[in-house]
Amino acid sequence: MKNMKAKVLLVAGASLFASGVWAQEQLVRLSTPETSLVIDAPQGGELKYVYYGTKLGDADLKQIDAVRTCNHAAYPVYGMNTPAETALSVCHADGNMSTQLVVESVATTDGDKTTEVSVRLKDKVYPFYVNVCYRAYQDVDIIETWTEITNEEKKPVVLNQFASAYLPIRRGNVWLSSLYGSWANEGRLAQEPLEPGMKVIKNKDGVRNSHTAHAEVMFSLDGRPQENVGRTIGAALCYTGNYKLRIDTDDSEYHQFFAGINEDNSMYHLQKGETFKTPVLALTYSDEGLSGASRNFHRWGRTYKLAHGDKPRKILLNSWEGVYFDINQQGMEQMMADIESMGGELFVMDDGWFGGKYQRNTDNSSLGDWVVDTRKLPEGIEGLLRDAKKHHVGFGIWIEPEMSNTTSELYEKHPEWIVKAPQRDPVLGRGGTQVVLDLGNPEVQDFVFGVVDDLMSKYPEIEYIKWDANMAIMNHGSNYLTADNQSHMYIEYHRGFESVCNRIRAKYPDLTIQACASGGGRANWGYLPWFDEFWVSDNTDALQRIYMQWGTSYFFPAIAMASHISSAPNHQVFRTVPIKYRIDVAMSGRLGMEIQPKNMTEEEKEICRKAIADYKMIRPVVQFGDIYRLVSPYDRLGVASLMYTSPEKDKAVFYWWKMETFYNQHLPRVRMAGLDPAKMYRVKELNRIDNEPLPFEGKAYSGKFLMENGLEIPYTHKVDYHKLNDYASRVLYLEAE
């Protein structure tokens, strides 16, 4: 580490690092390959924000003051400008509610592919410190920022507000893109211009944090958002718990963007000598529109955040919609044989396999009693692993280790382990009996770790765990925390969760784990260092999935988005969608199946067999490629389309889905993106059901032609009369010659 006093920063023209940080006078510049963030850190003065956007060269940096319009603090604190929104609000040990921070020092650390800057701020009066930290990546266009708050006062300091970061965004025609939803309708896209007033995006679930809102946003700086052109800032708060994003459009020239832990009912008593570290806010900037910002998040996520982000994901069959709780040895083996016959690579047994005194036949009992129900599985997990090996597929299993039922041996033994308000009856969830275990309690942490550890110690051949979480924290209270620290409950829950996950990954680094939480409740980069993927939604309807997966793709890559072929009629919306359309949607994410194969026709199985073989061919492009969203389903143009290209631009996969059917309708011809204009690409349709190939099948076109003109996609499929329906979809594979 290099510790630099402010006087060093004042040396004109001093070049401090070759790896992305440059300081001249009091300015500090952090750079990624295409972006720069500039702050002003004068010793003894206030830390100020200067610039964030396209990468700045030395000449422009030297003249930045002449065009600088922002005089905002880089981390605003409460007390000396009380009308303004702030990132930090504290009550000092003597009751003083004001804070005034000045720069004490700047420290930098050069890593292999990162550079970190920590600006140490101190209150002018009290021994109270805030480190404002930045991490710039040298191979992806992401800058992370967070704070570390330290109390050296004689008594505890109360943190009333403790955001991770603040970013002023110059006013103009700025639009916000964010995600909202509900169970079975996650990841829906909302886009709106920023108007005067306060926009708040928040979560208070306590356990999951991406059902009704997301902790990620994008700001389009040039008016109505466009996918592949326009200046765009993206921000993603990486946290597993409750959050709050605030955008205050006041009477200044800037929108004020704050992001951090949701402080509601969570004031924190910071003890003498204690440091409180806030979650990371990841920032990106792109002049290639929303898709450009998405590509930046995806590259960073696969490389630095997502568990096993460099390893292809297997094609699996999950048992849930096939059998629900009706688990038995014969049925599981039959599903293993079926997925093997279609070319799949993994079978996952879902809920219903466990229970001792209480049998798990519905959702109202047995959570916490993680013993094999030998009434259903007389040969136990050993028999299932034997069958999986016989059918040449991996084996996975479902658990919900953070939860219990009041109808369980665990609850009978440890009723004090649940989250419950003192002197109140517990608020019960799913099945009328579900409760949440208090992960702030170290004994509970040991138990939750033990659920995974016991399974993996006994059955090390298990490849995959589906980790579910089907209840929010509904009542505030911890039997473990002291009475004066009950407001720490939400924070301590997620500290405990992080501790458990770290222990699991330390012992089982190669295990694949899915984050499922009543569907898409845990789609956040805060979870994904421990998880390989997340379940986008319990709703597997292909048509609605287009909308949900579209929104989710703004921040998360296809490799992390579990997308399954399910049955018709669909089990959630009861829509009947043809098998090809269901396949074509599922193939745009991490392909899997959520179906009972024995109920499929042989023709459907054959179509799936070919699709799985084709997906194995395109898997590297889909799971590791660059996304280009082309026509949004939210634009209501009757079609949705996106594509992935390989980093080398030698391969691409193009998806086209018709969203509605009317007589004499007119759909736009979709122009492609992300190709090399000089390369010639040969076109091959995947999952073809037409009696004759498309006119451009097997022909080659230049990248320039495909990006400027596109291909004319037929609105219907040419199939036998009895197979006609109102759906149409296409998947095209492009390979450079």
C-alpha positions in Angstrom: 0.0 0.0 0.0 1.1 3.5 -0.7 0.0 6.2 1.7 0.0 9.6 0.1 -0.4 12.8 2.1 -2.5 15.6 0.5 0.7 17.6 -0.1 1.8 14.9 -2.6 -1.5 15.3 -4.4 -0.8 19.0 -4.8 2.3 18.4 -6.9 1.3 19.7 -10.3 1.5 17.0 -13.0 2.5 14.2 -10.6 1.7 10.9 -12.3 1.2 8.4 -9.4 0.3 5.2 -11.1 0.4 3.6 -14.6 -2.6 1.4 -13.8 -5.5 3.8 -13.8 -5.1 6.3 -11.0 -3.6 9.7 -11.7 -3.4 12.7 -9.4 -2.7 16.3 -10.1 -3.1 19.1 -7.6 -6.0 17.8 -5.4 -7.7 15.8 -8.1 -7.7 12.0 -8.1 -8.7 10.1 -11.3 -9.7 6.4 -11.4 -9.9 4.9 -14.8 -11.1 1.6 -16.4 -10.5 0.8 -20.1 -13.3 3.3 -21.2 -14.4 5.3 -18.2 -13.1 7.7 -15.6 -14.2 8.9 -12.2 -12.6 12.1 -10.8 -12.8 13.3 -7.2 -11.3 16.3 -5.5 -9.6 15.4 -2.2 -7.8 18.5 -0.7 -6.2 17.8 2.7 -8.3 19.5 5.3 -11.1 20.2 2.9 -14.3 18.5 1.8 -14.2 15.6 -0.5 -15.9 16.7 -3.7 -17.3 14.9 -6.8 -15.9 16.2 -10.1 -16.7 13.9 -13.0 -17.9 10.4 -14.1 -18.2 9.4 -17.7 -16.1 8.5 -20.7 -12.3 8.1 -20.1 -10.4 11.3 -19.5 -7.0 11.9 -20.9 -4.3 14.0 -19.1 -4.9 17.1 -21.1 -8.6 17.2 -20.4 -8.1 16.4 -16.7 -5.7 19.4 -16.4 -8.5 21.7 -17.7 -11.4 20.0 -15.9 -11.9 22.9 -13.4 -12.8 25.3 -16.2 -15.9 23.2 -17.2 -16.7 21.9 -13.7 -20.2 22.7 -12.7 -20.7 20.3 -9.8 -19.8 21.5 -6.3 -21.4 18.6 -4.5 -19.7 16.6 -1.7 -18.7 13.1 -2.8 -20.2 11.7 0.4 -22.7 14.2 1.9 -23.3 14.1 5.7 -26.0 15.5 7.8 -25.9 18.4 10.1 -24.2 21.4 8.5 -26.6 21.7 5.5 -29.8 20.2 7.0 -32.2 20.9 4.1 -30.1 18.7 1.7 -30.4 14.9 1.3 -27.5 13.1 2.8 -25.7 9.7 2.7 -24.7 9.6 6.3 -26.5 10.7 9.5 -25.2 10.0 12.9 -25.8 10.9 16.6 -22.4 11.3 18.3 -21.8 10.0 21.9 -22.6 13.4 23.4 -25.9 13.7 21.5 -24.6 16.0 18.7 -26.4 15.1 15.5 -24.2 17.0 13.1 -21.1 15.7 11.3 -18.5 17.6 9.4 -15.9 15.5 7.5 -12.6 16.7 6.0 -10.0 14.8 4.0 -7.2 13.5 6.2 -5.3 11.3 3.8 -5.5 9.3 0.6 -4.3 5.7 0.3 -4.0 3.6 -2.8 -3.4 -0.1 -3.5 -2.4 -1.6 -6.8 -3.7 -5.1 -7.4 -3.2 -7.4 -10.3 -6.2 -6.1 -12.3 -7.6 -3.5 -9.9 -6.6 -0.2 -8.3 -8.2 0.9 -5.0 -8.3 4.4 -3.6 -9.4 5.0 0.0 -10.0 8.6 1.1 -9.9 8.9 4.8 -12.2 11.5 6.2 -12.3 12.7 9.8 -14.9 14.8 11.7 -13.5 18.2 12.5 -14.2 17.8 16.2 -14.8 14.1 17.0 -12.6 11.0 16.6 -15.0 9.7 14.0 -13.8 8.5 10.6 -15.2 7.6 7.2 -13.1 5.9 4.5 -14.7 6.5 1.1 -13.4 3.7 -1.0 -13.2 3.1 -4.8 -12.0 0.1 -6.8 -11.4 0.5 -10.5 -11.0 -2.6 -12.7 -8.4 -2.5 -15.5 -10.1 -5.1 -17.8 -13.8 -4.3 -17.3 -15.6 -1.0 -17.2 -16.8 -1.1 -13.6 -15.9 1.1 -10.7 -17.0 -0.1 -7.2 -17.5 2.3 -4.3 -18.3 1.8 -0.6 -17.6 3.3 2.8 -16.0 2.1 6.0 -17.3 4.0 9.1 -15.2 3.9 12.3 -16.0 5.1 15.7 -13.1 6.1 18.1 -15.3 8.2 20.4 -15.5 7.1 24.1 -19.1 5.8 23.7 -21.2 4.3 21.0 -22.3 6.4 18.0 -25.7 5.8 16.5 -25.8 5.5 12.7 -29.2 6.7 11.6 -28.4 6.7 7.9 -25.4 5.0 6.2 -25.6 4.8 2.5 -22.9 3.1 0.5 -22.5 5.9 -2.1 -23.7 9.1 -3.7 -23.6 10.2 -7.3 -24.8 13.5 -8.7 -26.1 13.2 -12.2 -26.3 16.3 -14.4 -29.9 17.3 -15.1 -31.2 17.4 -18.7 -33.5 14.9 -20.4 -32.5 12.0 -18.0 -34.6 8.8 -17.9 -34.5 6.1 -15.3 -34.8 2.4 -16.1 -35.5 0.1 -13.1 -37.1 -3.2 -12.4 -40.2 -4.0 -10.4 -42.6 -7.0 -10.0 -44.1 -9.5 -7.7 -44.1 -13.3 -7.2 -44.4 -14.9 -10.7 -43.9 -11.5 -12.3 -40.3 -10.6 -11.4 -37.9 -8.4 -13.3 -40.5 -6.2 -15.1 -39.0 -3.1 -16.8 -40.1 0.4 -15.9 -38.8 3.5 -17.7 -39.6 7.1 -16.8 -38.2 10.6 -17.1 -36.8 12.0 -13.9 -39.0 14.8 -12.7 -38.7 17.1 -9.6 -39.3 15.4 -6.3 -38.0 12.2 -4.7 -38.0 8.7 -6.4 -37.4 5.9 -3.9 -36.8 2.2 -4.8 -36.7 0.1 -1.7 -36.9 -3.4 -0.2 -38.0 -4.4 3.3 -38.5 -8.1 2.9 -35.7 -9.0 5.2 -34.7 -12.3 3.5 -35.1 -11.8 -0.2 -34.7 -8.5 -2.1 -35.7 -8.7 -5.7 -39.3 -9.7 -6.0 -41.0 -6.3 -5.9 -38.0 -4.1 -6.8 -34.4 -4.3 -7.7 -31.3 -2.7 -6.3 -30.1 -1.9 -9.8 -30.9 1.1 -12.0 -29.8 2.7 -15.3 -29.8 6.4 -16.1 -30.1 7.4 -19.8 -28.6 10.8 -20.1 -29.8 11.6 -23.7 -33.5 11.3 -23.4 -35.7 8.2 -23.9 -33.6 5.1 -23.4 -32.2 3.3 -26.4 -30.6 -0.1 -26.4 -27.4 0.4 -28.4 -26.8 4.1 -28.6 -26.8 6.9 -26.0 -24.9 7.8 -22.8 -25.9 5.5 -20.0 -24.9 5.2 -16.3 -25.7 1.9 -14.6 -25.6 1.3 -10.8 -26.0 -1.9 -8.9 -26.0 -2.2 -5.1 -24.4 -5.6 -4.2 -26.2 -6.5 -1.0 -28.3 -9.5 0.2 -30.5 -7.5 2.5 -32.9 -4.6 2.7 -31.8 -1.6 0.6 -33.0 1.9 -0.4 -32.2 3.8 -3.6 -33.1 7.5 -3.5 -33.1 9.9 -6.4 -33.7 13.5 -5.3 -34.4 16.0 -8.0 -34.1 19.3 -6.2 -33.6 22.9 -7.3 -30.0 22.3 -8.3 -28.5 21.3 -11.6 -28.1 17.7 -10.5 -30.2 14.7 -9.7 -28.9 13.3 -6.3 -28.6 9.5 -6.4 -28.0 7.7 -3.1 -27.8 3.9 -2.6 -27.3 1.7 0.4 -28.8 -0.4 3.2 -32.3 0.5 4.1 -32.0 2.3 7.4 -35.7 1.9 8.3 -36.0 0.4 11.8 -32.3 -0.5 11.5 -30.4 2.3 13.3 -27.0 0.9 14.2 -25.1 1.4 17.5 -21.4 1.6 16.4 -19.3 0.7 19.4 -15.9 2.3 20.2 -13.3 0.8 17.9 -15.8 -0.8 15.6 -15.9 -0.3 11.8 -19.1 -0.6 9.8 -18.5 -1.5 6.2 -21.3 -0.7 3.8 -22.2 -2.8 0.7 -20.5 -2.1 -2.7 -22.2 0.0 -5.3 -21.0 -1.0 -8.7 -21.0 1.8 -11.3 -20.6 1.6 -15.1 -20.8 4.1 -17.9 -21.4 3.4 -21.6 -22.1 5.5 -24.7 -23.6 2.3 -26.3 -27.0 2.6 -24.6 -28.6 0.2 -22.2 -27.2 -2.9 -23.8 -23.7 -1.4 -23.6 -24.1 -0.9 -19.8 -25.5 -4.5 -19.6 -22.5 -5.9 -21.4 -20.2 -4.1 -18.9 -22.1 -5.6 -15.9 -22.2 -9.0 -17.5 -18.4 -9.1 -18.1 -17.6 -7.9 -14.6 -20.1 -10.3 -13.1 -18.8 -13.4 -14.9 -15.2 -12.5 -14.2 -15.3 -11.2 -10.6 -18.6 -11.9 -8.9 -20.6 -14.9 -10.1 -19.5 -18.2 -8.6 -17.8 -20.3 -11.3 -18.6 -17.5 -13.8 -16.0 -19.0 -16.2 -17.6 -22.5 -16.3 -20.4 -23.6 -18.6 -23.7 -24.5 -16.9 -25.2 -27.9 -17.3 -28.6 -28.6 -18.8 -30.9 -30.0 -16.1 -34.3 -31.4 -15.4 -35.9 -30.2 -12.1 -38.6 -32.4 -10.6 -40.9 -29.7 -9.1 -43.5 -29.1 -11.8 -43.3 -32.7 -12.8 -44.2 -34.3 -9.5 -44.4 -31.5 -6.8 -44.2 -33.3 -3.4 -44.9 -36.7 -4.8 -41.3 -37.9 -4.5 -40.5 -41.6 -4.8 -37.5 -43.7 -5.9 -39.1 -45.1 -9.1 -40.4 -41.7 -10.2 -37.0 -40.0 -9.7 -35.3 -42.7 -11.7 -37.8 -42.4 -14.5 -37.1 -38.7 -14.8 -33.3 -39.3 -14.8 -33.7 -41.8 -17.6 -35.9 -39.3 -19.6 -33.5 -36.4 -19.2 -30.6 -38.7 -20.2 -32.5 -39.8 -23.3 -32.9 -36.2 -24.4 -29.2 -35.3 -23.8 -29.5 -33.6 -20.5 -26.7 -33.5 -18.0 -28.2 -33.1 -14.5 -31.2 -34.1 -12.5 -32.4 -32.1 -9.5 -34.8 -33.5 -7.0 -37.0 -30.7 -5.5 -39.1 -30.4 -2.4 -40.7 -33.3 -0.7 -37.8 -35.7 0.0 -37.3 -35.2 3.7 -39.0 -35.5 7.1 -38.8 -37.9 10.1 -41.6 -37.6 12.6 -43.4 -35.2 10.3 -43.7 -36.2 6.6 -43.3 -33.5 3.9 -46.3 -34.0 1.7 -47.4 -30.4 1.6 -45.7 -27.0 2.4 -46.9 -26.9 6.0 -44.5 -29.2 7.8 -41.0 -30.6 8.2 -38.7 -27.7 7.3 -35.7 -28.0 9.5 -35.9 -31.8 9.7 -33.3 -32.5 7.1 -33.4 -36.3 7.2 -34.4 -38.5 4.3 -37.9 -39.8 4.3 -37.3 -43.5 3.9 -41.1 -44.0 3.4 -40.7 -42.3 0.1 -37.1 -43.2 -0.6 -36.3 -46.6 1.0 -32.9 -46.7 -0.6 -32.2 -43.1 0.5 -30.0 -40.6 -1.3 -27.5 -43.5 -2.0 -30.1 -45.1 -4.2 -30.7 -41.9 -6.1 -27.0 -41.3 -6.6 -26.6 -44.9 -7.9 -29.5 -44.3 -10.4 -28.0 -41.0 -11.5 -24.7 -42.7 -12.2 -26.4 -45.5 -14.1 -28.1 -42.9 -16.3 -25.0 -40.8 -16.7 -26.4 -37.6 -15.2 -25.3 -35.5 -12.2 -27.6 -35.3 -9.2 -28.9 -32.2 -7.3 -31.2 -31.7 -4.4 -33.5 -29.0 -2.9 -33.1 -27.4 0.5 -34.6 -24.4 2.4 -32.1 -24.2 5.3 -33.0 -20.7 6.6 -36.6 -21.7 7.4 -38.6 -24.0 9.6 -42.2 -25.0 10.2 -43.9 -24.9 13.6 -44.9 -28.5 12.7 -41.3 -29.8 12.8 -39.0 -31.5 15.3 -36.6 -28.6 14.9 -39.2 -26.1 16.1 -40.2 -28.3 19.0 -36.6 -28.5 20.1 -35.5 -24.8 19.4 -38.5 -22.4 19.4 -36.1 -19.7 20.5 -34.2 -19.9 17.1 -36.9 -18.2 15.1 -37.3 -14.5 14.2 -40.2 -13.4 16.5 -41.3 -10.2 18.2 -40.8 -10.4 22.0 -44.1 -11.1 23.8 -45.9 -11.7 20.5 -47.0 -14.8 18.8 -45.0 -15.5 15.7 -46.4 -14.4 12.3 -46.6 -17.5 10.2 -46.0 -17.8 6.5 -46.3 -20.4 3.7 -48.6 -23.2 4.6 -49.8 -21.4 7.7 -46.8 -22.8 9.7 -43.6 -21.4 8.2 -41.1 -19.3 10.2 -37.7 -17.8 9.6 -34.7 -18.8 11.6 -32.7 -16.1 13.2 -29.4 -16.1 11.3 -28.0 -13.4 13.7 -27.6 -16.2 16.2 -24.3 -18.2 15.8 -26.1 -21.4 16.9 -28.5 -21.0 14.0 -25.6 -20.2 11.6 -24.0 -23.5 12.7 -27.2 -25.3 12.0 -27.7 -23.8 8.6 -24.1 -24.6 7.6 -24.7 -28.1 9.0 -27.6 -28.7 6.6 -25.3 -28.4 3.6 -22.3 -29.9 5.4 -24.2 -33.0 6.5 -25.5 -33.6 3.0 -22.1 -33.1 1.3 -20.2 -35.1 3.9 -22.5 -38.1 3.6 -23.1 -37.8 -0.2 -20.1 -36.0 -1.8 -21.3 -37.0 -5.3 -24.1 -34.4 -5.0 -23.2 -31.8 -7.7 -26.0 -29.2 -7.3 -28.0 -27.6 -4.5 -31.2 -25.6 -5.1 -31.3 -23.3 -2.1 -34.7 -21.8 -1.6 -36.2 -19.1 0.7 -39.9 -18.9 0.7 -40.8 -16.4 3.4 -40.1 -12.8 4.3 -39.3 -11.6 7.8 -42.8 -10.6 8.9 -42.3 -9.7 12.6 -39.4 -7.8 14.1 -37.6 -9.5 16.9 -34.5 -11.5 17.8 -34.2 -13.8 20.8 -30.4 -13.6 20.4 -29.8 -9.8 20.2 -30.0 -7.7 23.3 -33.0 -5.5 24.0 -31.0 -2.3 23.1 -29.8 -3.8 19.8 -33.1 -5.1 18.3 -32.7 -2.6 15.5 -29.7 -4.6 14.3 -31.8 -7.6 13.4 -31.9 -7.1 9.6 -28.2 -6.3 9.3 -27.2 -9.2 11.6 -29.4 -11.6 9.7 -27.4 -10.9 6.5 -24.0 -10.9 8.3 -24.9 -14.3 9.5 -26.0 -15.4 6.0 -22.7 -14.2 4.6 -20.8 -16.0 7.3 -22.6 -19.3 6.5 -22.1 -18.9 2.8 -18.4 -18.2 3.3 -18.0 -21.4 5.3 -19.8 -23.4 2.7 -17.7 -22.1 -0.1 -14.5 -22.6 1.8 -15.3 -26.2 2.3 -17.2 -26.9 -1.0 -15.7 -24.6 -3.6 -16.8 -26.8 -6.6 -20.5 -27.3 -5.6 -23.0 -25.7 -7.9 -25.7 -23.7 -5.9 -28.8 -22.0 -7.2 -30.4 -19.1 -5.4 -34.1 -19.7 -5.5 -36.3 -17.6 -3.3 -40.0 -18.1 -4.2 -38.6 -17.7 -7.7 -36.6 -14.6 -8.4 -36.3 -13.1 -4.9 -32.5 -13.3 -4.8 -31.4 -11.8 -8.1 -28.7 -9.5 -6.8 -24.9 -9.3 -7.2 -24.6 -9.4 -3.4 -25.7 -13.1 -3.5 -23.9 -14.3 -6.6 -20.3 -14.7 -5.2 -21.7 -17.7 -3.4 -24.3 -18.8 -6.0 -23.8 -20.0 -9.6 -27.2 -18.9 -10.8 -30.7 -17.8 -9.7 -34.2 -19.0 -10.5 -35.7 -16.1 -12.5 -39.3 -16.8 -11.5 -41.6 -19.5 -10.4 -43.6 -18.6 -13.5 -42.4 -20.7 -16.3 -44.8 -19.4 -18.9 -42.7 -18.7 -22.0 -44.6 -15.6 -23.1 -44.4 -13.9 -19.7 -40.8 -15.1 -19.3 -39.8 -13.0 -22.3 -40.7 -9.8 -20.4 -39.1 -11.0 -17.1 -35.9 -12.3 -18.7 -35.6 -9.1 -20.8 -35.7 -6.9 -17.7 -33.4 -9.2 -15.7 -30.8 -9.2 -18.5 -30.2 -5.5 -17.9 -27.9 -6.4 -15.1 -27.4 -10.2 -15.1 -25.9 -12.5 -17.8 -27.6 -15.5 -19.4 -25.3 -17.9 -17.6 -26.9 -16.9 -14.3 -30.5 -16.9 -15.5 -32.2 -20.3 -15.0 -34.7 -20.7 -17.8 -36.7 -23.9 -18.1 -39.0 -25.6 -20.7 -42.3 -26.4 -18.9 -45.5 -28.1 -19.7 -48.6 -26.9 -21.5 -51.0 -25.6 -20.3 -48.6 -23.7 -18.1 -49.0 -24.4 -14.4 -49.1 -20.7 -13.4 -51.0 -18.9 -16.1 -52.6 -21.9 -17.8 -51.6 -20.6 -21.2 -51.0 -23.2 -23.9 -47.8 -22.3 -25.7 -46.3 -24.7 -28.4 -43.2 -26.6 -27.5 -41.0 -24.8 -30.0 -41.8 -21.4 -28.6 -41.2 -22.6 -25.1 -37.8 -24.0 -26.2 -36.8 -20.9 -28.0 -37.4 -18.8 -24.9 -35.6 -21.1 -22.6 -32.6 -21.3 -24.8 -31.9 -17.6 -24.3 -30.9 -18.3 -20.7 -29.4 -21.2 -18.9 -31.4 -24.0 -20.5 -33.2 -26.5 -18.3 -36.5 -28.4 -18.1 -39.3 -28.1 -15.5 -41.7 -30.8 -16.8 -42.8 -34.4 -16.4 -41.2 -36.1 -19.4 -43.4 -39.1 -19.3 -46.3 -36.9 -20.2 -44.6 -35.6 -23.3 -45.2 -37.0 -26.8 -42.4 -38.7 -28.6 -42.4 -35.9 -31.1 -42.0 -33.3 -28.3 -39.1 -35.4 -26.8 -37.4 -35.5 -30.2 -37.7 -31.7 -30.6 -36.2 -31.3 -27.1 -33.5 -33.8 -27.9 -32.4 -31.7 -31.0 -32.8 -28.5 -29.1 -30.5 -29.7 -26.3 -27.9 -30.8 -28.8 -28.1 -27.4 -30.5 -27.9 -25.6 -27.2 -24.7 -27.4 -26.4 -23.3 -26.0 -29.6 -24.3 -22.4 -28.9 -23.8 -22.6 -25.1 -20.4 -20.8 -25.2 -21.9 -17.9 -27.1 -25.1 -17.6 -25.0 -23.4 -18.0 -21.6 -20.2 -16.1 -22.3 -21.1 -13.8 -25.1 -22.1 -10.1 -25.3 -25.8 -9.3 -25.3 -27.4 -6.9 -27.8 -31.1 -6.3 -27.2 -32.8 -5.3 -30.4 -36.5 -4.9 -30.2 -38.1 -4.7 -26.7 -41.3 -6.5 -25.8 -42.2 -3.4 -23.8 -42.3 -1.3 -27.0 -45.4 -3.3 -28.0 -44.3 -3.6 -31.7 -45.6 -7.2 -31.8 -42.1 -8.8 -31.7 -39.2 -9.1 -29.3 -35.7 -9.8 -30.4 -32.2 -10.0 -28.9 -28.9 -11.7 -29.8 -25.6 -12.8 -28.3 -22.2 -12.5 -30.0 -18.9 -14.1 -29.1 -16.2 -11.8 -27.9 -14.3 -12.5 -31.1 -17.5 -11.7 -33.2 -17.1 -15.0 -35.1 -20.3 -16.5 -33.8 -23.7 -15.1 -32.8 -27.1 -16.4 -31.8 -30.2 -14.4 -32.8 -33.6 -14.8 -31.1 -36.9 -13.6 -32.5 -40.3 -14.1 -30.8 -43.7 -12.9 -32.1 -45.6 -11.5 -29.1 -49.1 -11.2 -30.6 -51.0 -12.3 -33.6 -53.5 -10.2 -35.7 -54.6 -10.5 -39.2 -52.8 -8.2 -41.6 -50.3 -7.2 -38.9 -47.0 -5.5 -39.8 -43.9 -6.3 -37.7 -40.7 -4.4 -38.0 -37.7 -6.0 -39.7 -35.1 -6.5 -37.0 -31.6 -5.2 -37.6 -28.9 -7.1 -35.9 -26.0 -5.7 -33.8 -22.6 -6.6 -32.4 -21.3 -8.2 -35.6 -18.1 -7.5 -37.5 -19.2 -5.5 -40.5 -16.4 -7.0 -42.6 -17.1 -10.6 -41.8 -19.4 -12.9 -43.7 -21.8 -14.9 -41.6 -23.5 -18.1 -42.6 -27.0 -18.5 -41.3 -28.5 -21.7 -39.8 -31.9 -22.0 -38.2 -32.1 -24.0 -35.0 -35.2 -25.8 -33.7 -36.7 -25.7 -37.2 -40.2 -27.2 -37.4 -41.1 -25.8 -40.8 -41.6 -28.2 -43.7 -39.1 -26.2 -45.7 -36.1 -24.2 -44.7 -36.1 -20.4 -44.5 -35.0 -18.7 -47.8 -31.7 -17.6 -46.2 -30.9 -20.9 -44.7 -27.2 -21.8 -45.4 -26.5 -18.5 -47.1 -23.8 -16.0 -46.0 -24.3 -12.3 -45.4 -21.9 -9.6 -44.4 -22.1 -8.3 -40.8 -22.7 -4.8 -42.4 -25.7 -6.0 -44.3 -27.2 -7.8 -41.3 -26.7 -4.8 -39.0 -28.1 -2.3 -41.5 -30.9 -4.4 -43.0 -31.5 -7.5 -41.0 -33.3 -10.6 -42.3 -37.0 -10.8 -43.2 -38.5 -13.3 -40.7 -41.8 -15.0 -41.6 -44.7 -14.3 -39.3 -45.8 -17.9 -39.3 -44.4 -21.4 -39.5 -45.0 -23.5 -42.6 -46.2 -26.7 -41.0 -49.0 -29.2 -41.6 -52.5 -27.8 -41.1 -53.2 -29.6 -37.9 -50.0 -28.2 -36.3 -50.8 -24.5 -37.1 -51.1 -22.2 -34.1 -50.8 -18.4 -33.4 -47.2 -18.5 -32.1 -44.0 -18.0 -34.1 -40.4 -17.8 -33.0 -36.9 -18.3 -34.5 -33.4 -18.9 -33.3 -30.7 -18.3 -35.9 -27.1 -19.3 -35.5 -24.5 -17.2 -37.3 -21.0 -18.4 -37.9 -18.3 -16.4 -39.6 -16.7 -18.0 -42.6 
